[in-house]
Structures are given as C-alpha cells and as structure tokens.
Amino acid sequence: MSDLADKKCISCKGNIPPFKIEEIHKYLKKVDGWDVKEDQLDGFHLIKEFKFKNFIESQNFVNKAGDIADKEGHHPDIWFGWGYAKIKIFTHAIKGLAESDFILAAKIDQIN
C-alpha cells in the first residue's frame, strides 16, 4: 500500500511530540483499513480487527505479527480468539502516534 512497510521502526524515548490529528490523517491514507481511536489512557492509537476461518489461522497471524513487532522493537497490544485478531498500536512513551506506529501497521498488513 505504501513505502512505509520498507522503513524501520525507530525506538521512541518520549523525546518527540505525538502526531497531531492532521498528521495522523495524512499517514492513515498510507495504511489499509486501520482506524484511529482516542482515549484518555493511551491518547490516539491505531486499531484494526482481522478475520480468519478458525482459531489456528488467528494464532498463526498473531505469531507472525508478534515476530514482526519484536524485530522492529515496537510492541502492540494484541487480542485474538476463534476467527479473529485485534491489534492496537501506539507509542507508549508519548501516549500517541508517531511514524513508527504506521510503519508497524504497514508491515502487519503484509502478512499472508
């Protein structure tokens, strides 16, 4: 969908401001089907639910997503069960979104 998947996540130590809503919408156009939500605890975050035929497909997807996240040093919240997986991405250190969140989303979207 974009060149984001070719980039590398950069570890955030909290030394940058989170994206403002205008920047979020610019990057949202570069990923496929992710929603932006906001809450008081985490600020803005990306969230997407994936559907599968059974539990094993969900588990396999989650394992692949986890491997990608670990290689990128960027760890999303993941829930899964029979026929679904849900992933929430944000940068904990800034309680919001940065480019690395969209990079991880783009990489997860490439999982087959």
C-alpha positions as CSV (number, residue, x, y, z in Angstrom):
1,M,0.0,0.0,0.0
2,S,2.9,2.4,0.7
3,D,6.6,2.6,1.2
4,L,6.0,2.6,4.9
5,A,6.5,-1.2,5.1
6,D,10.0,-0.7,3.7
7,K,11.0,1.6,6.6
8,K,12.3,0.6,10.0
9,C,10.6,1.5,13.3
10,I,12.7,3.9,15.4
11,S,12.6,3.5,19.1
12,C,11.0,6.4,20.9
13,K,12.2,7.5,24.3
14,G,9.5,10.1,24.7
15,N,11.6,12.9,23.2
16,I,9.2,13.7,20.4
17,P,5.7,15.1,20.4
18,P,2.9,12.8,19.3
19,F,1.3,13.4,15.9
20,K,-1.4,16.0,15.8
21,I,-4.7,14.9,14.1
22,E,-3.8,16.4,10.8
23,E,-0.6,14.3,10.6
24,I,-2.4,11.2,11.7
25,H,-4.9,11.6,8.8
26,K,-2.0,12.1,6.3
27,Y,-0.4,8.8,7.4
28,L,-3.7,7.0,7.8
29,K,-4.1,7.2,4.0
30,K,-0.9,5.1,3.7
31,V,-2.2,2.1,5.6
32,D,-5.1,-0.2,4.8
33,G,-8.2,-0.3,6.9
34,W,-6.8,0.9,10.2
35,D,-9.0,3.1,12.4
36,V,-7.8,5.8,14.7
37,K,-9.3,6.0,18.2
38,E,-8.6,8.2,21.1
39,D,-8.9,7.5,24.8
40,Q,-7.7,9.2,28.0
41,L,-5.3,6.4,28.9
42,D,-3.4,6.0,25.6
43,G,-4.2,9.1,23.5
44,F,-4.6,8.4,19.8
45,H,-3.9,4.8,18.7
46,L,-4.4,2.7,15.6
47,I,-6.6,-0.3,15.8
48,K,-7.7,-3.0,13.3
49,E,-9.5,-6.3,13.5
50,F,-8.6,-9.1,11.2
51,K,-10.9,-12.0,10.4
52,F,-9.9,-15.7,9.9
53,K,-11.6,-19.0,9.2
54,N,-10.6,-20.6,12.5
55,F,-8.5,-20.4,15.7
56,I,-5.3,-21.8,14.1
57,E,-5.3,-19.1,11.4
58,S,-5.8,-16.4,14.0
59,Q,-3.0,-17.8,16.1
60,N,-0.6,-18.1,13.1
61,F,-1.4,-14.5,12.2
62,V,-0.7,-13.3,15.7
63,N,2.6,-15.2,15.9
64,K,3.7,-13.6,12.6
65,A,2.6,-10.1,13.8
66,G,4.5,-10.7,17.1
67,D,7.6,-11.7,15.3
68,I,7.5,-8.6,13.1
69,A,6.8,-6.4,16.2
70,D,9.7,-7.9,18.1
71,K,12.1,-7.4,15.2
72,E,11.0,-3.8,14.9
73,G,11.3,-3.2,18.7
74,H,7.7,-1.9,18.7
75,H,5.2,-3.9,20.7
76,P,1.4,-3.6,20.1
77,D,-1.4,-4.8,22.2
78,I,-2.9,-8.0,20.6
79,W,-6.1,-9.9,21.3
80,F,-7.2,-13.0,19.5
81,G,-9.5,-15.9,19.5
82,W,-11.5,-18.1,17.2
83,G,-11.6,-16.4,13.8
84,Y,-10.3,-13.0,14.8
85,A,-7.3,-11.0,15.9
86,K,-7.3,-7.4,17.0
87,I,-4.2,-5.2,17.1
88,K,-3.8,-1.8,18.8
89,I,-0.7,0.2,18.0
90,F,0.6,3.4,19.7
91,T,3.8,4.7,21.2
92,H,3.6,4.3,24.9
93,A,6.4,6.8,25.6
94,I,4.4,9.7,24.0
95,K,0.9,8.4,24.6
96,G,0.0,8.9,21.0
97,L,1.1,8.1,17.4
98,A,4.3,8.6,15.6
99,E,5.6,7.4,12.2
100,S,6.8,4.1,13.6
101,D,3.2,3.2,14.5
102,F,2.2,3.5,10.9
103,I,5.3,1.6,9.8
104,L,4.4,-1.3,12.0
105,A,0.8,-1.2,10.8
106,A,2.0,-1.4,7.1
107,K,4.3,-4.3,7.9
108,I,1.5,-6.2,9.7
109,D,-0.8,-5.6,6.7
110,Q,1.8,-7.5,4.5
111,I,1.3,-10.8,6.5
112,N,-0.2,-13.5,4.3
